[in-house]
Amino acid sequence: MKSNSFSLSRAFLLIRNDIVLNRSIITTVTITLAVLLLLANMIAPHNILSVNTSPSGYFWVLFVGGIWITSKIFRELHSKERSYFSLTLPCSNFERFFVAFFETAILYPIAALLLYTLFYWIIGLVSWLIFKSFYFVITPIQLTTWSMIGVYIIIQSWFLLGAIYFRSHAFIKTVLTLALVGLCFGIVVLVLARIFLGEFYFLGSMWPLHYTNAMPEFFNIAKNIFWIGLAPVCWIVAYFRVKEVEAR
């Protein structure tokens, strides 16, 4: 199906199909993460006391696991052996892209948060049974966690774009591309700073007052671009790239 129509029922069937086909991988990853969290807390048990206000373990589960999964989400489209099955599924281009986005940007963070929360509640229950004391463990509804998920969704969009653009080693190529873009951006900033700030920038002198007053506005613009504009641009470009790959 080559159209751009969207059916929620077809999208749901695609998600269920992915879960069923990858259930062994999902089970293995879940058990591995639980074991790693257990080992981490055996090495540093004080983490249990601070996990509610600083869920550092969830940070690693979210970003490392999520970006790795995102980098492999389009592997079937790039595989000569498996692309035929993927391209003949009864779904539109938009549905195929939406499912990849939903699984990596929405479903994975929520599933990882539930797993992480369940793990620490079990730890708290075991602590109560053994030591008769119940630790105040993580609760999903807290600003730190949801801010972390917001940042993940933006960064994840870069790797979603890389996953559909690069046929192999998408993660490594995306990281290298981001490093190259960052380097070029840094050079441009240095050149512009030299042009507009002159000796004030390079000699370490005090900046003129009008430059100093303009800095907060500059950072606000950069923050708005990061939070509002960056991810949608990556999603739009990735969607059109999905259409290109399917048309080949």
C-alpha positions as CSV (number, residue, x, y, z in Angstrom):
1,M,0.0,0.0,0.0
2,K,1.7,3.2,-1.2
3,S,-0.9,5.8,-0.2
4,N,-0.5,8.3,2.6
5,S,-3.7,7.3,4.3
6,F,-3.7,6.5,8.0
7,S,-5.7,3.9,9.9
8,L,-5.3,3.5,13.6
9,S,-6.3,-0.2,13.5
10,R,-3.6,-0.9,10.8
11,A,-1.0,1.0,12.9
12,F,-2.0,-1.1,16.0
13,L,-1.6,-4.3,14.0
14,L,1.8,-3.2,12.9
15,I,2.9,-2.5,16.5
16,R,1.5,-5.9,17.6
17,N,3.3,-7.6,14.8
18,D,6.6,-6.0,15.8
19,I,6.1,-7.0,19.4
20,V,5.3,-10.6,18.5
21,L,8.2,-11.0,16.1
22,N,10.6,-9.4,18.5
23,R,9.3,-10.9,21.7
24,S,12.4,-13.0,22.4
25,I,14.6,-9.9,22.0
26,I,12.2,-7.9,24.2
27,T,12.3,-10.6,26.9
28,T,16.1,-10.8,26.8
29,V,16.6,-7.0,27.0
30,T,14.1,-6.8,29.9
31,I,15.9,-9.5,31.9
32,T,19.3,-8.0,31.1
33,L,18.2,-4.5,32.2
34,A,16.8,-5.9,35.5
35,V,20.0,-7.8,36.2
36,L,22.1,-4.7,35.5
37,L,20.0,-2.6,37.7
38,L,20.2,-5.2,40.5
39,L,24.0,-5.4,40.2
40,A,24.3,-1.6,40.1
41,N,22.4,-1.3,43.4
42,M,24.3,-4.1,45.0
43,I,27.5,-2.2,44.2
44,A,26.1,1.2,45.3
45,P,23.0,0.5,47.5
46,H,22.7,4.2,48.5
47,N,21.3,4.7,45.0
48,I,18.0,3.2,46.2
49,L,17.6,6.1,48.7
50,S,18.2,8.8,46.0
51,V,16.4,7.1,43.1
52,N,13.2,9.0,43.6
53,T,14.7,12.5,43.2
54,S,17.5,11.5,40.8
55,P,16.6,8.5,38.6
56,S,20.1,8.2,37.1
57,G,19.5,4.5,36.3
58,Y,16.5,5.4,34.2
59,F,18.6,8.0,32.3
60,W,20.9,5.2,31.1
61,V,18.0,2.8,30.4
62,L,16.2,5.5,28.4
63,F,19.0,7.0,26.4
64,V,21.3,4.0,25.7
65,G,18.5,1.5,25.1
66,G,16.2,3.9,23.3
67,I,18.9,5.3,20.9
68,W,20.1,1.7,20.2
69,I,16.6,0.5,19.4
70,T,16.0,3.7,17.3
71,S,19.1,3.1,15.2
72,K,17.9,-0.4,14.3
73,I,14.2,0.4,13.7
74,F,14.4,0.5,9.9
75,R,16.9,-2.4,9.5
76,E,14.3,-4.5,7.7
77,L,13.8,-1.8,5.0
78,H,17.5,-1.7,4.4
79,S,17.9,-5.5,4.3
80,K,17.7,-7.1,0.9
81,E,16.6,-10.4,2.5
82,R,13.8,-8.9,4.7
83,S,12.8,-5.8,2.9
84,Y,10.3,-7.6,0.7
85,F,8.2,-8.8,3.7
86,S,8.3,-5.3,5.2
87,L,7.4,-3.5,2.0
88,T,4.5,-5.9,1.3
89,L,2.7,-5.3,4.6
90,P,-0.7,-3.7,4.2
91,C,0.2,-0.3,5.4
92,S,0.8,3.2,4.0
93,N,4.1,5.1,4.1
94,F,2.8,7.3,6.9
95,E,1.7,4.4,9.0
96,R,5.1,2.7,8.6
97,F,6.8,5.9,9.7
98,F,4.3,6.6,12.5
99,V,4.7,3.1,14.0
100,A,8.6,3.5,14.0
101,F,8.2,6.9,15.6
102,F,5.6,5.7,18.2
103,E,7.6,2.6,19.2
104,T,10.9,4.4,19.7
105,A,9.8,7.9,20.9
106,I,6.6,7.1,22.9
107,L,6.2,3.4,23.7
108,Y,9.8,2.6,24.7
109,P,10.2,5.5,27.2
110,I,6.9,4.6,28.9
111,A,7.6,0.9,28.9
112,A,11.1,1.5,30.3
113,L,9.7,3.8,33.0
114,L,7.2,1.2,34.0
115,L,9.9,-1.5,34.1
116,Y,12.2,0.8,36.1
117,T,9.4,1.8,38.5
118,L,8.3,-1.8,39.0
119,F,11.9,-2.9,39.7
120,Y,12.4,-0.4,42.5
121,W,9.0,-1.0,44.0
122,I,10.0,-4.7,44.1
123,I,13.2,-3.7,45.8
124,G,11.3,-1.7,48.3
125,L,8.9,-4.6,49.0
126,V,11.9,-7.0,49.5
127,S,13.5,-4.4,51.9
128,W,10.2,-4.2,53.9
129,L,10.0,-8.0,54.1
130,I,13.6,-8.4,55.2
131,F,14.4,-5.3,57.2
132,K,10.9,-4.1,58.0
133,S,11.6,-0.7,56.4
134,F,10.2,0.5,53.2
135,Y,12.2,2.9,51.0
136,F,10.5,5.8,49.3
137,V,11.2,4.6,45.8
138,I,10.6,6.1,42.4
139,T,7.2,7.5,41.3
140,P,6.7,8.1,37.6
141,I,4.9,11.4,38.1
142,Q,7.8,13.8,38.7
143,L,9.2,16.7,36.7
144,T,12.7,15.3,36.5
145,T,11.6,12.1,34.8
146,W,9.3,13.8,32.2
147,S,11.9,16.5,31.4
148,M,14.3,13.7,30.7
149,I,11.8,12.0,28.4
150,G,11.3,15.3,26.6
151,V,15.0,15.7,25.9
152,Y,15.2,12.0,24.8
153,I,12.4,12.5,22.3
154,I,14.3,15.4,20.7
155,I,17.7,13.6,20.6
156,Q,16.0,10.4,19.5
157,S,14.7,12.2,16.4
158,W,18.2,12.7,15.2
159,F,18.9,8.9,15.4
160,L,15.5,8.1,13.8
161,L,16.6,10.2,10.8
162,G,19.9,8.5,10.8
163,A,18.3,5.1,10.9
164,I,16.4,5.6,7.7
165,Y,19.2,7.5,5.9
166,F,22.0,5.0,6.6
167,R,21.8,1.5,5.3
168,S,24.2,0.0,7.9
169,H,25.9,1.1,11.1
170,A,23.3,3.8,11.5
171,F,24.3,4.6,15.1
172,I,28.0,5.1,14.4
173,K,27.3,7.1,11.2
174,T,24.8,9.3,13.0
175,V,27.2,10.1,15.8
176,L,29.9,11.0,13.3
177,T,27.5,13.1,11.3
178,L,26.4,15.0,14.5
179,A,30.0,15.5,15.4
180,L,30.8,16.9,12.0
181,V,27.7,19.2,12.1
182,G,28.7,20.4,15.5
183,L,32.3,21.1,14.3
184,C,31.0,23.1,11.3
185,F,28.6,25.0,13.5
186,G,31.4,25.8,16.0
187,I,33.5,27.1,13.1
188,V,30.7,29.3,11.9
189,V,30.1,30.7,15.4
190,L,33.8,31.5,15.7
191,V,33.9,33.3,12.3
192,L,30.7,35.3,13.1
193,A,32.1,36.1,16.5
194,R,35.3,37.4,15.0
195,I,33.4,39.5,12.5
196,F,30.9,41.0,14.8
197,L,32.7,41.0,18.1
198,G,36.3,41.5,16.9
199,E,38.8,42.0,19.6
200,F,36.2,41.8,22.4
201,Y,35.9,38.0,21.6
202,F,39.4,37.0,21.1
203,L,41.3,39.2,23.6
204,G,39.1,38.4,26.5
205,S,38.0,42.0,27.1
206,M,34.7,43.0,28.6
207,W,31.9,42.7,26.0
208,P,30.1,45.9,25.0
209,L,26.8,46.4,27.0
210,H,24.5,45.9,24.0
211,Y,26.2,42.5,23.3
212,T,25.8,41.5,26.9
213,N,22.2,42.4,27.0
214,A,21.5,40.5,23.8
215,M,22.9,37.2,25.1
216,P,19.8,36.1,27.1
217,E,17.6,36.7,24.0
218,F,20.1,34.6,21.9
219,F,20.0,31.7,24.3
220,N,16.2,31.9,24.5
221,I,16.0,31.6,20.7
222,A,18.5,28.6,20.7
223,K,16.4,26.9,23.4
224,N,13.2,27.4,21.5
225,I,14.8,26.0,18.4
226,F,15.9,22.9,20.4
227,W,12.6,22.3,22.1
228,I,10.2,23.2,19.3
229,G,11.8,23.2,15.9
230,L,14.5,20.5,15.8
231,A,12.6,17.3,16.3
232,P,9.7,18.1,13.9
233,V,12.2,18.9,11.1
234,C,13.9,15.5,11.7
235,W,10.6,13.7,11.6
236,I,9.4,15.4,8.4
237,V,12.7,14.6,6.6
238,A,12.7,11.0,7.9
239,Y,9.1,10.5,6.7
240,F,10.0,11.6,3.2
241,R,13.1,9.4,3.3
242,V,10.8,6.5,4.1
243,K,8.8,7.2,1.0
244,E,12.1,7.3,-1.1
245,V,13.3,4.0,0.3
246,E,9.9,2.3,-0.4
247,A,9.9,3.7,-3.9
248,R,13.2,2.2,-4.8
